[in-house]
Amino acid sequence: MQVHRCRFADYVPQAVNAIEFTPATVERPRIAVGRANGDIELWGVRHGQIHYEKTIPGPVNGTLETVAWAHQTQLTADDAELLDSAEERAAYVKRLNARAPRLFSAGLNAVIVEWDIGRLVPRTAVDSYGGAVWCMATNHAQTQLAVGTEDGHIRLFDITDGRLEYVRCFDKINSRILSVAWAADDRTVVTGSADSSVRVWTASTGHVAARMTLPKEGGMPTLVWAVAVLRGGTIVSGDSRGHVVFWDAVMHVAMQDFRAQSADVLTLASDDSGHTVYASGVDPKITQFHLFVGDGASAHAATGDNKRRLKGSKRQREGRGKGSSDGTRWHMTGFRRYHTHDVRALAVSSRLDPNVLISGGVDTQVTACLAGEFPNGNQYRQPCFPPDDSVVSVAARAGLMLQRQGTTLKLWELGAAEQPSADLARAMESGQALQLLTRQRDLLRMEVSASTNLLSCCLSPSGTLVATSDAAGPRLYMLVRAPGDRPVVRARRLRAFPPSNFVPPYSTARGVTRFAFTSDEKNLVMATADGFVVVVDVSRHSSGEFTVVRRHCGHRTAAAEAEADAGCDDVPTHAAEPRSVPEADVQTRSIVRMAISRDDRNVATADSNGLVIVAGINGGRSSVVSFAQGSHRDGSVAALTFDSIGNLVVTTVSNQVFAWDVRRGAPTPWSLRNSRKNIPRGFAVNGDCVAAMVINPAERGVVYAWAANHITRIDFTAPPGPRRAVLNIHKRRHIEAEVLKQVHEEKEQADRRIERQNSKRKRHQAAGSTTTAESDPEAKTGADAEADADRDLDLNTDWTSTYVARLREAGINVNEPHNFRMTQRYQNLMHASFVGDNTMVVVERPWTDVAASLPLAFERHRYVS
């Protein structure tokens, strides 16, 4: 197989500015990751690991400084008065709990936005009334939003019952508000500002109740970048001196002061119990503080690995101050460096099982680790680009590659290599480079006049059409090569696209989350943000004629949605069968995956709730893919594709693999036997879930699943193989070579022993010393008997069986098929697909190239003894 390894993609990821967990009352936990360009990524959490779900595109040239979730579960005083009976109040509280959480964001553009996380568009936007927004936090009752602005005011917004309304502002200070946090009882608000002060505000009056002042350094004010209020009332601040200070909740004096960082502390996070605090910032180490009780705290804090990790003076480790009167004391218990640049956001949720610590910053990577194992546990580092297959698209027949970023589309023509002869190809080693005939060529860089960053893009197989969409709606471009020798390509927008009726009039979201062209380029299939799967005839695009062929509504299963879809008669519409669906699932649903069968008959789609639908492109109702033998809904769908036989292959975020026979409407026999319990462990527990799956036209029943750090070949015509098999083909070859070398050396030693024993026997026979021993075997000495036993053992050793047994001990069973063949030669994968028989295109974005585009990192002084 030939692999076209592309490293010329110049995707530049954005810094992570904010990370926030959903409130503990939300049934399905998510993480909002805010990027510097305004994009918000939503990640799911499962078994201590996170997985990418979807991206809410930010506005063009937008900024984002902070995000906040809200999930109201309690009645307000007004609601309690309006509802007469206890039954009505209980029913209303139940409805509140059933709703999806609300997501807010704000930045330097002075606008606070509430997002529709299902339709991926703004739901409400209000002015901050105070300029740039630096910080934002919801109270614990989830009824008010406190916003810190440039003009020195804290402003409260009412967010009860779906509202986002300005209420009032606190007293003004002569400095910007950089950080804000609510006390556990919601009676006070704590802020950090740019005038060396931490203030405690009375929420009901908006007046300052206490002010704590930090010392200046170099005559410059100290910037309090982060504040947190723990469950017991203790206030924690992180500032531009690199200090983390713990303040008494009653007396408002510093209890302990730690020099935690070598530069600014930008972010703080605490667990739900209030006993553990994490800090990080410009110095990208994450430092952990833990609360201990009693006299033995100091000894406990400085034992084991922590003692080796905690460097510096005792004053720095334990902090200044005498601790609380009850004997409690904070200690710096460890640190780790997960990032190369500034860490701007930390988030921890101790209500998950297990609890997770998430971090991100300027190096653009999101890192997760188990909080209970910090600092000694392993971290899971996510790729710096969205780990799905919507960023890059390849035109197989034309040899073109398209990449989107922000509002920009970039087009390249792939290079070509010299084709080796059949004999040479057989003699070449795996990974050997071919002679390059032509290099890739940059054909087009186009700025799309969009209202938001692009949601998705797709290149037709012949490379003549480009489909892309922002949150406002899709666009279609025709690529035209300019005459002449220079490779110049121009894009002409087809303004008759999309047809006005591609979504019903009552649909409020026209953005397209996924595109796919049929192989004959007659139809373009679009998955809209409102849950429709629309088939549009684009065969007459040159004349500007586009027709909606049909509209599938299989994901719109709520009763109200199904009733509205059933009444559509403008185009053939296939409404879903109404089912009882949780309200939160309806409000957060987005179609996130799509695939078309090779014969262009079926399209499969999966939404963020794990529902998989197969629909006919040319007609027929939608069918639900259901793996009844243990539902696959225990994990969201990570990727799906049709294999060469026509079966639908689905992988989940827990790296389970399912195969669905579309014709029979049931799981395949392979899936029934193996999907639940026989998937090899090396694939199932891989830290990265599958981003996409592709098929090689030359291999029947084979699928290639790829993630950021591996490509795995899965053969559905063979059993999966041993559960604990070594899957990496390069590691297997190394193990086989090492075991073979070891067995070969043992065999040579055995041959030499046999040769020496035979020579000794011949010498004894020649000297006439063996007559007695041969006539009377009992007369042999003990040494001779032992030597004969070793000789018989060496002669009877089956070295082939020994080699096979040693391989089995190392995780390689030569008597069973090697399925799930994995290679980790390619790293930071953005895309993989086949452009012909046994010809694959792999697009990588090496971390060294990403790091070269980042600003300079904090320089630590290193002392060498």
N, C-alpha and C positions, 0 to 999 in steps of 0.2 A: 504494500500500500504506500502511495506517495502522500506526503503531508506538506501542504503549502503553509509554512510557518510565517505569519504576518506579525511584525512588531512595529509597524509604521503608524498604527492608529494613535492619534495624539489626544485622546480623551483626557481632559484635565478635571479631576473631581473637585468638589467644593468642600470647604472646611465644615466641620460639625460645630454648630454654635449652641445647640440646646438638645437635651435629652430628658424625656419625662415619661414615667409609668402612668398607666391608667389607674384611677382610684381602686382601692381594695374591694369596693362593692361591685365592680364590673366582673361578670362571670368569666369572660374571655379576656385575659390580660394582653395588652399591647404596649408597645413603646413607640413614642413619636420622636423621630430624630430630625431636628431642624438643621438644614444646610444654610450656608451663608448667602446663597442666591435666592432664598425664599422657598425652595422645595422642602416638603416634609415627607419623609419616608416613614411608613408604618411597618413595624416588625412585630411578629408574634413571638410568644415565649412558651416553650414546652420542655419540660424535664431539664431545666437549667440551661438550655440552649436557646438561642434566638434565630429566627428565620425571617427573611425578607418577604413582605407581602405585596406592597404597592407603593406608589409615589403620588402625592398630591402636588401638581405642578404649581410653582410660585409665579407671581406676576413678572413680566419682563423688567429687567433691571431692578428687581425687588431685593429687599434685605430681610433678614430675620435675626433677632437677638434672643427671643424667648418664646417658649410654648407652655401651654397649661391645659390640663384636662379638667373637666367638671362632670360630676354624675350625682345629681340631686336625688336623695332617697328619703328626705324628711319633709314633712309639711311645714309651710311657712305659717306665721300667725294669721295672715289673711285667709289662707286656704282652710285653716282649722275653723275659722268663723263661718266661712261659706258652706262647709260640709256639716250637715246636721247630725247624722248618726255616726256611731263608731264603725258600722259596716261600710259606710261611704268613705270614711277616712282610710280604713284598711284597704279598700279597693283602689283608692287613689294612690296610696303608698305602693301597692303592688304594681300599678301602672308605671310609677316613677322608676321602680327597680328594673322593670322590663325594658326601659328605653336604653338606647345606645349612649355611651359617653359623648360629651361635647368637647371639641378641640378648638383652642384659641391660639393665635400667634400674633406677634407684633414685632416691630423693628424700627429702624431709623426713619421710615417713611411716615411715622406718626399716625398709623392706622391700626386699629385692633380688628382682627378678622376672625370670625367663627367659620369653620370649614364643614362642609358636608362630606364626611369621610367615605360615603358610598359613591356619590356622584362626582367627587373630586373637584368640586367648585366651591367658591365662597357662599356661605349661607347668609351671613350678615357682616357688614363692615361699618364701623363707627370711628369717628375721629377721637384721638386721645386727648384733645383739648390742651395739650401741654408740650407739643413737639415730639421729638424722638423718644421712643419707649425703650428703656434699658432693662426693665425687669417686670415680672408679672407673677402673681400667685393667687390661687383660689383658697378661700377659707375651708376649714374642715367640714363645715356643714354644706359645702358646695353651693352656696347661695350668693356669694359676693366675690368679685374679682378686684384685687388691689393692683394698681398699675403705677410704676415709678417712671417719671418722665424727666425730660431735659430741664424743664423750668423749675424744678425743685419741689414739685407737688406730688403727693400720693393721691390718686383719684380712685374712688370706689365705683364699680359698675354692678348693677343688679343683674344676676343671671338666673333668677328663679323662673320656672315654668317656661323655659325656652327663650327668655328675654336676654337682651344685651343692651342695657340702658344706663346712661350716666346718672349717678346719684348725687355725689358731692366730692369735694376735695379737702384734704387736710391742710393745716397751716403751711405756708410757704417757707422754705429755707433757701439760703443763698448758695445752693450747690445742687448739682444733678443727683438724682436718686439712682444708685447703681444696683442695689439689691433689696429684696423685700421678702418677708416671711411672716406667717401668722402664728400666734401662740395656739396651744392646743385647745384652749377654751374659746378662741375667736374673739376675745375681748380686747386684745392688744395686737398691734402690728409692729414688727421690728424692721428697721431699714438701715442700710449702710449707704454712705454718701461719699462725695469727693472732698469733704472738708474735715477729714480725720475723725469722723464721729459715727457712733452707732446710737440710734435713737429708738426709744420705745414710745409708741403712740397709743392713745386710748381710741379704740375703733369707734365708739359711740359719739365722741365729741370731735375727733380730729386734732386734738391738742397733744403736745409732747408731754409724756409722763416722766421720762428720764432721758438723760443724755450721757453717753460714755465716750470719753475722748481718748484717742490713741496718740502716741508721740509722733512727731514729725521726724523725718530723716533728710538731712541735707537742706533743711529749710523749706522743703516742699511738702504740701499736704499729703497725708496718707489716704489712699483710695481704698475704701472698704468694698471689695468686689463681691463678697459673698457673705450672707448671714443665714443662720438656721436656728430654729427654736425646737428644743428637744421635748419629749413628752413630759419630763419633770419640770419644765420651765427654764432650764439652763439655756442661755443664749450663746451661740458660737459665731465667731466672725473670722473671716480670712481677708487679709489686706495686702497692699502693695509692698510691704516690708518682707513678705514671706512668712508672716506670723499667723498662727491660729490661736485665738484667745477664747477661753471659756469664761463667761460672765455669770455672776450670781443672779438668780431670777428675782430676788427680793431686794437686796442691797444695791444691785447694779454696779458691782465692782468686779474687777478681774480676779478670778480665782486662780487660773493658771494661764501661762503665756508660753507657747511653744514656737521656736524658730523651726518651722516644719519644712520650709522650702528655701531654696537659694534665690528665688525671685518671687514675683507676685503670686499670691494664692487667688485663683480665679473662680473656683467652684468648691462647694461643700455638699456632702450628702450624708444622711444619717439613716440608720435602720429604724424600724417601727418602735422598737423597745426603748430607743434613746440611749443605748449603752455603747454604740459603736458609731464613730464618725470617720468619714473619708475626706481627704483634701488633696487638691492638685492645682496646677496652674502652669505658669510659664516654664518653670522647672518641671518637666513632664513625669516626675515620679508621683505615684499615688501613695499617700501616707495614711495609715490607719491609726486611730486613737480608740482606746477601750477604757471603759470605766470599771475600776476595781474597788472592792470594799475591804477594809481591814488593813492591818499592819503588813501582811504578807504580800500586798499588791506589788510593791517594788521588785521583790524577788521574783514573783511570778512573771512580771512583765519583761524581765531581762534574762530569760532562760531559753535554751534551745537555739533554734535558728534565729529567733528575734534578737538574741544577744549579739549574734554575729552581724545582723543587719543594721541594728541601731548604732550608728557611729556618732561621735561628737561628745560633748561634755554632759555630765549628769544634769546640769542646769537646763540644757537643751532637751534632753530626753524626758525629764520629769516635769519641766515647766516651772515657772516661778509661781509662788503662792503656796498656801498651806492646805488647799483642798477644802472640802465641806466639813461642817461640824459633825456630820454623821460618820466620818471616816472614809468617805468615798474619795477617789482620786483618779484623775485621767492620766493615762500613760500612752506614749507613742509605741505601738506594739509591732510595727513592721512597715515596710514599703516595697513597692515594685515599680519597675519602669516598663510599661506596656507600649508606650508611644515614643516617637522620635521628636515631636514638636509639642507646642503648648497644648495642654488639656483644658478645654473650655467647658466641658459638661461632664457631670457624674450623676448617676441615678442608681438607687438601690431599693429593692423591694424585699422586705423580709417576710411578707405574707405569702410569698410563693413557696412551693416545696419542690426543689430546694430554692433558697433565696439567691438572687443574681445581682451582681454589680456590673453596671454598664458604663463605659467611658468613651469619649470621643473628643476630637479637637482638630488642630490645624493639619495634622497628617492625614486627615480625611477618613481614617479607618475607625470602625466601630468595634470595640473589644468587649467581650463578655467573660466573666469568670464567676465561680461560685463564691459568694461573699463569706460563707462559713469556712472556706479553705484558704482565704487570703491571709498572708501573702505567699503561701507555699504551693497553692494550686496552679493548675494550668489555665491559660487564657485561650479563648476562641476568638481569633482575629478574623473579622469579616473583610471581604474585598472592598477596595475603595471606590468601586463603581456598583451600580445596581446589579445584583447577581441574578439577572434574568436575561432573556434573549430578545429584548426589545430595543437595545441600544444600537446593535449592529445588524445589518441585513446584507445577504450576499445573493447576487443573481447568478445562478449556476450556469446557465447557457451563455451568458455574456461575459462572465469572469469579472464582474464589477462588485465593489463593496461600498456600502452606504453606512455612515455613522451619524448619529444625532447627538447634539449637546446644546443645552439651552434652547436657543431658537435657530441654531446653525445646523445645516446639513452638509456633509462632506462626502465626496464621491471619489473613489480610486479605481483604477484599472489594475487588476492583479498581474503580477509578473508571470513568466513562464520559464520552465527548466528544461534542459536537454533530456530527452527520453532515452533511458538506457536500453540496451538490447536485452532479450530474455535471459541469455546466459549471464550477462553482467548483473542483471537485477537479482538473479538467484545467488550470485556470489557476494553481493553487497551486504554489509552488516546493518543491523537495525540502527537508525539514527544517522546514517552516513549522508552527507550533503551531496546534492546533485549540482551539476554545473548550471549556473543561472544564465539564461539567454537574454531575457529582457527583465528589467526591474519594474516595480510598480510605478504607476504614473498618477499624479494628482490631477483629476479632471475637472472638479467643480467644488466650489465652496459658496454656499448660498445662505443668505440670511432670510428667514421666513418672517413676514410681517404678522406676528402672532400677538395675542393678548397675554398669553402665559407661556412658560417654557413648554416644549413639545412633550406630548404624552407618549407617542409611539411613532414608528416609521416602518415602511416596508418597500422593498424593491421587487419589481416583477421579474420572473425568471429570465426574460429576454433583455432586461435592463432598459426598457423603453418607458416604463411608468414608475413614478415614485408617489406613494401615498404617505401622508403624515397628518397629524392632528394635534391641536392644542385643546384646552378645555372648552373652547368656544365651538369647535367643530372641525371636520376633516377637510383636507385639501388634496388635490391630485395634480401632479405635474407630469408633463411629457418631456423626455430628454431627447434633444436633437443634437447630433454631431455636426459641428460647423465644417464646411468644406475646406480642404487644405491638408497639408502634411502634419500640422501641429494637432495634438490631441485636445481639441477644445470642444467642450460639451456645454450646451445651453439648456436651461430648464424653462419651459413655458407652462404657466398655470392654466388648467382647464377650468374656467370659471363657471361652466354649467354644472360642475360637480361640487357638492353632492346634490342629488335631486331633492327638491323641497320636502317631499314626503318620505324621506328615508327613515324618519322617526315620526310617530303620531304627533298631532298638534299638542296633546297634553304632556308630552315628554319635555321636561325642563332641562335636561342635560344632553347636549349634542356631541360632546367629546367622544373620541374613539380610543379605547384602551388597547385594542389589538386589531391588526390587519392581516389578511392572508389572500394571496392570489391563487386561483386555480392554475394547474400546470399549463392549460391551453390559453391562459390569460383572458378568458371570456368573462369570468366573474371575479369580482372583488368582494370578499366577505369581511364585514366589519362588526366588531363587538363594541357597543356603545356603553357609555358610563351609566346609562339607565337600565342596563340589563338586556337590551335587544341584540339579537344576532341578525344582521341585515345582509342580504345577498343583492348586489348591484351588478347589472350587466354593463361592462365597460368595453365590449367588443367594438363599439362604434365611437370610441373616444376621439378619433381624429376628426369626426364631424360634430363633436360636441353633444352627442346623444347618450344619455344615461337613463337606465330604467331600473326601478326597484323590482326585483324578481319575486322576492318573498321576505317575510319578516318572522323570525322564530322568537318565541317568548318563553322558552323553557325555564329560564332562571327567575322569571317574575311569577312566583308561586303564591304570593299573598292574595287573599280573596279579592281585595279591591283592585289589585293590579290585573288579576286574571279576568275579572268582570269587564274592566275597561278595554283590555286587549281583545276580548271576544267580540266587542262591538265595533272593531275596526273593519272597514270594508273598502278602504282606499287601495290597498294592495293585499295580496294573499298573506294572511296573518295566522300563525299557528299559536294560539294561546295555550298557556300551561294549565294543567289540572290544578285547581286551588288546593292548597294544603295548609295545615296549621304550622305556621312558621313564627318563631320568636320575633318580636318587634325589633329587637336589637340587630338580628341577622338581616332583616330587610333594610334597615337604615345604614348598615355598613357594607352591604353587598356590592362588589365590583367584579366584573369578569376579568380575570388575570392571566388566563392561559387559553390558547386556541391552536388547533391543528386540523389540517385537511388531509383526507385519505389520498393515496396515490392515484386512484381511479376518479377522483374529483366528485365522488358521490356523497360523501359524508363530511360533516364538520363537527368536531368535538370541542367543547368549551368547558372551562372550570372557573368557578367563582371563588371569592375569598372565604366563603363559608364551607368549602369542600364539596359542593354540589357539582357533579359532572354530567353534562348533557350531550347526547349525540343526535344530530339533526340531519335530514337529507337536504342537500343543496338544491336539488331539482324538485323537491316535493317530499311529502310525508311528514308525520308528526314527530315531535321530539321524544326521545326516550331517555330515561334516567339510568345512569350507570350505577349499579348498587352491588357491592360485594357482600352478599348476605352472610357468608360465613365469617362473622366478625366484621362489623362495619369499618370501612376505611376512613370514616369521619374522625377517627382518633387523631388524625393529622391532616392539615390542609394539603391541597394538591400542590406539589412543587413543579411538576412538568408532565406533559402528555404528548403522545404522538401515535400515529398509525404505523404498524410495521408493514413489511412488504407483502404479508399474507392478507392484511386488511384488519387485523385485530388491533384494538386500542390498548396501548400500554400507558400506565399511570404510575408515577412515583409520588410519594408523599414527603412531607418535610421530615419525617422520621426515617426516610430512606427505605420504606417498604415499596415493593414492586408488585404491581397487579397487571394482569392481562385480561382483556374483555373481548369475547367473541361477539362482534356486532351483529352478525347474521342470526345467531341463536339467542342473543340478548342475555348472555350468562357468562360467568367467568370461564376461562379456558381450563382444560384439565391441568395444565402446568401450573396455573395460578392457584387452583384448588389444592394441589399437592404441596406447593412450595411457598406461596406468598407470606403465610403467617409464621412459619417456623424454620424454614430452610434457607433463607437468604444469608449468604456468608457474612460473618461478623465484620470483616474488614470493610465491607461496603455499608452495612447497616449502621455502624457506629461512627462512620466518617463525620468529621466535624462540619463539613460543608454539605448542605443538601443539594440535590441535582438541580441545575439551572435550566436544562433543556435536554431533549433526546433527538437524535437524528438517525437516519437509516442509510446504509450503503446499498445502492441499487444492485450490486453484484452479489450480495449475501441474502439468502432467504431466511426469514425468521430471526434476524439479528438486529439488535438495536444498540446504538452507542449513546450512553448517558454521560454527560459532562457536567462538571462543577468547576469552581474556581481553581481547584488544585488537582483535578484528575479527569481522565477520560476512561470509561469502563465499557468493555464490550460484553453485552449480555446476549447469550444464545438461548432462545426459547424452544429450540428443538432438542436441548440437552438438559439434564438435571443441573441444579445450581452448584453441586459439588460440596465438599466438606464445609461445615460451619466455620471452622477455625483455619481454613486454608489461607496460605499466603497468596494474595491476589496480584500484587505488583509484579509485573513480568520481569522488570529489571532486578528486583530483589530476589525473585525466584531463580533467575540465572546466576546471580551471585551466590546464593545458597547452594545451588546444584554444583557450581564450580568448586566451592569450598568443601562440600561433602565429598565430591569425587576426588579432590586432591587428598583429603584426609584418608579416605578408604584406599586410594592408590598407594599412599605412603605405608599404610598398615600392611597392605598386600606385599609390597616390596620387602618390608621387614620380615614378614612371615616367610617369604621365599628365601631370604638370606639365612634365616634360622634353619629352614629345611636343608638348605645346601650345606651349612656347617655341620648339622647332625649327620647328614649322609656322608660327608667327608670323614667325620670322626668314626662312623661305623665301618667305613671301608678301611681306615687305618687299623682299627681293632681287629678286623677280620684278617688283614694282611699279617698282623703280628701273631695270629693264632690265639688271641686272648678271649675270643667269644665262644669257644667250643663248649665250655661249661655252662655258660649262660644260655646258649641255644638248646642244649640238652636238658637243662633244668631252669625254666623261667623263674622259679622262685628264688634262684641264686642272684638275680639282678640287684644291684645296689639301689637305694632310694633315689639317688640323683639320676641314674640311668632310667628308672621307671618314669620319673617326672619328665625327663627329656623326651622319652617315647610318647608320653601322653600329649605333650605340647606339639610334637611333630604330627601326631594323628589329628589333633585339633586344627592345625594349620592346613593339613591336607584336605580335611573334610569341610573346611569353611567355604560356604557359598558366598562369594564376594558380591555377586549381583544382588542376592537377597539382603546382604548387609547394607549395600548402598541404598536399596529401596527402603529398608527399615529406618536408616538414618534420615532419609528425606522425610519419611512420615513423622518422625519425631520433631523435625523442623517445620512442619506444617505443609508439606508437599506430598500428596498421595498420588503417585504415578498411575495407580490402578483405577482412579476416578477421573472424569473429565475436568479440565481446568476451565470452568466457566467464570464469568465475571472477571475477565482478564483486564487488569487495570494498569495504566501508565500514569506516572506523576512527573513525566519529563516536562510537561507544559504547565506553567504556573501563571496565576492571575489571568485566567482565561476569560475573555469577554464574549467569544463566539466560537462555535465549531459547526461545520456543515460539510456535506459532500457536494462537489460540483461535477462528479462523474463517477464511473465505476472505479472503486478503489482509489479515489482521489479526494482527499479531505483538505479543507481550509480551516486553519486554527488561528484565531486572533488573540494575541497576548498583549497585556499592558504591564511590562515589568515594573516592579516597585522602584527600581533605580531611576527609571524615566519619570515616574510620578514624583519621586523625591526631588529630582532636579528642578521641577517646576514650582516647588514650595518655597516659601520665604525661609530665611536662615533660622535655624533652631537655636535655643538657648545653649550657650557654650559653658560647659562645666569645667572647672579647674581640676585637672588630674595631677596628682602628685605621685611621682615614682621614687621609691626608696632606692 
